[in-house]
Amino acid sequence: MPKIEWLRKEFNYGYSSGNILSRFPNRVRRKEEYAIGGSYRRVFLNGLRPYLSSTSKVLEIGPGKGSWTRAILKHVRNGEVSTIDFQDATIWLKPEKYNCRLKCFVVNEYDYSCLEDNFYDIHWSFGVLCHNNQDAINKILLNLYKKIKPGGYAIHQYADWEKLEKYGWGKGTIPIEFKEKPDNEIWWPRNNQKTMVKIAKKTGWKIITPDIGIVKRDSIIVLKKEQYTNEKNIK
């Protein structure tokens, strides 16, 4: 996995995919959608929006310049969004524009103590877990589990090497030489649905589906925090 310092430096410019809800994607979004084999608009409308209500409290990891954040804010007009990142996203997201409905937190490592426990309805990320190895994903899902309300959901895009193999490494814009390198030397560590399900179960989540099947290169998992859990057995 790329070290946190690498991730902090690599994305310090603020990543943007443009307006993901537009019916007519810009050049950057068109290129990214070709790489993943799917539509961001469809991911949002069919993969995330069904779990949102107008009053939802949403926690997003790695917002960058806020392509997904702004789309979420449009659909939770009486709710709120909190973002966590290694970068100070306020310079791009301008939370002052949203009348206290947007909060941006800067974190180090995987310490999320700045967030309130049992507070959020939805936990969302796109383009984040795909850059983390299995140990890091375990820490992320474990440490953020307690921040979600019982009955709440987590929805995450992640790297799926089995789907990538079928879709094509060149088409998916992932260097094929990564096959020969260990995870600590590449920015697209090994993962697949079986592994992701195992990690999610270990960290306490109930699996709704390992993949919503909307994009061809990656998987998007949907998890649920059950109403009653024994957190002593989660690790």
C-alpha positions as CSV (number, residue, x, y, z in Angstrom):
1,M,0.0,0.0,0.0
2,P,1.2,3.5,-0.6
3,K,2.2,5.0,2.8
4,I,0.0,7.7,4.2
5,E,2.7,10.3,3.5
6,W,2.7,9.3,-0.1
7,L,-1.1,9.5,-0.3
8,R,-1.0,12.9,1.4
9,K,1.5,14.2,-1.1
10,E,0.0,12.5,-4.2
11,F,-3.4,14.0,-3.8
12,N,-2.5,17.3,-2.2
13,Y,-3.7,19.2,-5.4
14,G,-7.3,18.1,-4.7
15,Y,-8.7,15.5,-7.0
16,S,-11.8,16.3,-9.0
17,S,-14.0,14.3,-11.3
18,G,-16.2,17.2,-12.2
19,N,-20.0,17.2,-11.9
20,I,-20.9,13.6,-11.4
21,L,-24.6,14.2,-11.8
22,S,-24.4,15.9,-15.1
23,R,-25.9,13.9,-18.0
24,F,-23.0,15.1,-20.2
25,P,-19.7,14.3,-18.5
26,N,-16.7,16.6,-19.0
27,R,-13.4,15.2,-20.5
28,V,-11.9,14.2,-17.2
29,R,-15.0,12.3,-16.1
30,R,-15.4,10.7,-19.5
31,K,-11.9,9.3,-19.2
32,E,-12.4,8.0,-15.7
33,E,-15.7,6.4,-16.6
34,Y,-14.1,4.6,-19.5
35,A,-11.4,3.3,-17.1
36,I,-13.9,2.0,-14.5
37,G,-16.4,0.7,-17.2
38,G,-19.4,2.6,-15.8
39,S,-21.2,5.8,-15.1
40,Y,-20.6,8.0,-12.0
41,R,-24.1,9.3,-12.4
42,R,-25.5,5.8,-12.4
43,V,-23.3,4.8,-9.4
44,F,-24.8,7.8,-7.4
45,L,-28.4,7.4,-8.5
46,N,-28.6,3.6,-8.3
47,G,-25.9,2.8,-5.7
48,L,-26.0,5.6,-3.2
49,R,-29.1,7.7,-3.5
50,P,-31.5,4.8,-2.5
51,Y,-29.8,4.9,1.0
52,L,-30.1,8.7,1.4
53,S,-33.0,10.7,2.8
54,S,-33.3,14.5,3.0
55,T,-32.2,14.3,6.7
56,S,-29.3,11.8,6.3
57,K,-26.0,12.4,8.1
58,V,-23.3,11.2,5.8
59,L,-19.6,10.5,6.4
60,E,-17.4,10.6,3.4
61,I,-13.7,9.5,3.2
62,G,-11.3,11.3,0.9
63,P,-13.5,14.0,-0.7
64,G,-10.8,15.7,-2.7
65,K,-12.4,18.8,-4.3
66,G,-15.8,17.4,-3.6
67,S,-17.3,15.9,-6.7
68,W,-19.3,13.4,-4.7
69,T,-19.7,15.7,-1.7
70,R,-21.6,18.3,-3.7
71,A,-23.9,15.6,-5.2
72,I,-24.6,14.2,-1.7
73,L,-25.4,17.7,-0.3
74,K,-28.0,18.2,-3.0
75,H,-29.9,15.2,-1.8
76,V,-29.6,15.7,1.9
77,R,-31.0,19.3,2.1
78,N,-32.0,18.9,5.7
79,G,-29.1,16.7,6.7
80,E,-25.4,17.1,6.8
81,V,-22.1,15.8,5.4
82,S,-18.8,15.3,7.2
83,T,-15.6,14.6,5.3
84,I,-12.4,13.2,6.5
85,D,-9.1,13.4,4.6
86,F,-5.4,13.7,5.1
87,Q,-5.7,17.1,3.4
88,D,-7.4,20.2,4.5
89,A,-10.4,20.0,2.2
90,T,-11.9,23.2,3.4
91,I,-9.9,25.1,0.8
92,W,-11.8,23.3,-2.0
93,L,-15.2,22.5,-0.4
94,K,-15.8,25.9,1.3
95,P,-18.0,24.6,4.1
96,E,-19.1,28.1,5.0
97,K,-21.3,28.1,1.9
98,Y,-23.5,25.3,3.3
99,N,-25.0,26.8,6.5
100,C,-23.3,24.3,8.9
101,R,-24.4,21.3,6.8
102,L,-20.8,20.5,5.8
103,K,-17.9,19.8,8.2
104,C,-14.4,18.9,7.1
105,F,-12.0,17.0,9.3
106,V,-8.3,16.5,8.8
107,V,-7.0,13.1,10.2
108,N,-3.7,11.4,10.7
109,E,-3.2,7.7,10.4
110,Y,-6.6,6.0,11.1
111,D,-7.5,7.9,14.2
112,Y,-11.1,9.1,13.8
113,S,-11.6,10.3,17.4
114,C,-12.7,13.7,16.1
115,L,-15.9,12.1,15.0
116,E,-19.0,11.5,17.2
117,D,-19.9,7.8,17.9
118,N,-23.2,6.4,16.6
119,F,-23.9,9.6,14.7
120,Y,-23.9,8.9,10.9
121,D,-26.5,7.2,8.8
122,I,-24.3,6.6,5.8
123,H,-20.5,6.0,5.4
124,W,-19.4,6.5,1.8
125,S,-16.2,6.5,-0.3
126,F,-15.2,6.3,-3.9
127,G,-11.5,6.1,-5.0
128,V,-10.2,5.5,-1.5
129,L,-10.1,1.8,-0.4
130,C,-8.7,0.9,-3.9
131,H,-5.4,2.5,-2.8
132,N,-5.3,0.7,0.6
133,N,-4.1,-2.8,1.3
134,Q,-6.1,-5.3,3.4
135,D,-4.6,-4.3,6.7
136,A,-5.4,-0.6,6.2
137,I,-9.0,-1.4,5.0
138,N,-9.5,-3.5,8.2
139,K,-8.4,-0.4,10.2
140,I,-10.7,1.9,8.3
141,L,-13.8,-0.3,8.5
142,L,-13.1,-1.1,12.2
143,N,-12.5,2.4,13.4
144,L,-15.4,4.0,11.5
145,Y,-17.8,1.2,12.5
146,K,-18.5,2.9,15.8
147,K,-19.2,6.2,14.1
148,I,-22.2,4.8,12.3
149,K,-25.7,4.6,13.9
150,P,-27.1,1.1,14.4
151,G,-29.1,0.4,11.3
152,G,-26.8,2.6,9.2
153,Y,-25.0,1.7,6.0
154,A,-21.5,1.8,4.5
155,I,-21.0,1.9,0.7
156,H,-17.4,1.7,-0.7
157,Q,-15.8,1.3,-4.0
158,Y,-12.7,-1.0,-3.8
159,A,-10.2,-2.7,-6.1
160,D,-11.3,-6.1,-7.4
161,W,-8.4,-7.8,-9.2
162,E,-10.7,-10.6,-10.5
163,K,-13.0,-8.1,-12.2
164,L,-9.9,-6.1,-13.4
165,E,-8.5,-9.2,-15.0
166,K,-11.7,-9.7,-17.0
167,Y,-12.1,-6.0,-17.9
168,G,-8.5,-5.6,-18.9
169,W,-5.5,-3.9,-17.2
170,G,-4.8,-1.5,-20.0
171,K,-8.4,-0.5,-20.4
172,G,-8.7,-0.1,-16.6
173,T,-5.5,2.1,-16.6
174,I,-3.8,-0.1,-14.0
175,P,-0.2,-1.0,-14.8
176,I,0.0,-4.7,-15.6
177,E,3.5,-4.9,-14.0
178,F,1.7,-4.5,-10.6
179,K,1.0,-8.3,-10.9
180,E,4.7,-8.9,-10.3
181,K,5.1,-6.5,-7.3
182,P,4.2,-6.7,-3.7
183,D,1.3,-4.6,-2.4
184,N,3.6,-2.3,-0.5
185,E,5.2,-1.2,-3.8
186,I,2.0,-0.4,-5.8
187,W,-0.9,2.0,-5.6
188,W,-3.6,-0.5,-6.5
189,P,-3.2,-3.3,-3.9
190,R,-4.7,-6.8,-4.3
191,N,-8.3,-7.2,-3.3
192,N,-11.4,-9.1,-4.4
193,Q,-15.0,-9.7,-3.3
194,K,-14.1,-12.7,-1.1
195,T,-11.4,-10.8,0.7
196,M,-13.5,-7.7,1.2
197,V,-16.4,-9.7,2.6
198,K,-14.0,-11.4,5.0
199,I,-12.6,-8.1,6.3
200,A,-16.1,-6.5,6.6
201,K,-17.4,-9.4,8.6
202,K,-14.4,-9.4,10.9
203,T,-14.9,-5.7,11.6
204,G,-18.6,-6.2,12.6
205,W,-20.5,-5.3,9.4
206,K,-23.4,-7.2,7.9
207,I,-22.9,-7.8,4.2
208,I,-25.8,-6.5,2.0
209,T,-24.0,-7.2,-1.2
210,P,-20.3,-7.5,-2.0
211,D,-20.9,-5.7,-5.3
212,I,-23.8,-3.7,-6.7
213,G,-22.6,-4.5,-10.2
214,I,-22.7,-1.1,-11.7
215,V,-19.1,-0.8,-12.9
216,K,-17.0,-3.4,-14.7
217,R,-13.5,-2.8,-13.3
218,D,-14.1,-2.4,-9.6
219,S,-16.6,-3.6,-7.0
220,I,-18.8,-1.5,-4.7
221,I,-19.8,-3.1,-1.5
222,V,-22.9,-2.3,0.7
223,L,-22.6,-3.0,4.4
224,K,-25.0,-2.5,7.3
225,K,-24.4,-2.0,11.0
226,E,-27.0,-4.1,12.7
227,Q,-29.2,-2.7,15.4
228,Y,-27.7,-4.9,18.1
229,T,-24.0,-5.8,18.0
230,N,-21.5,-7.3,20.4
231,E,-18.6,-4.9,19.8
232,K,-16.3,-6.9,22.2
233,N,-16.0,-9.6,19.5
234,I,-15.1,-7.2,16.7
235,K,-11.4,-6.8,15.8
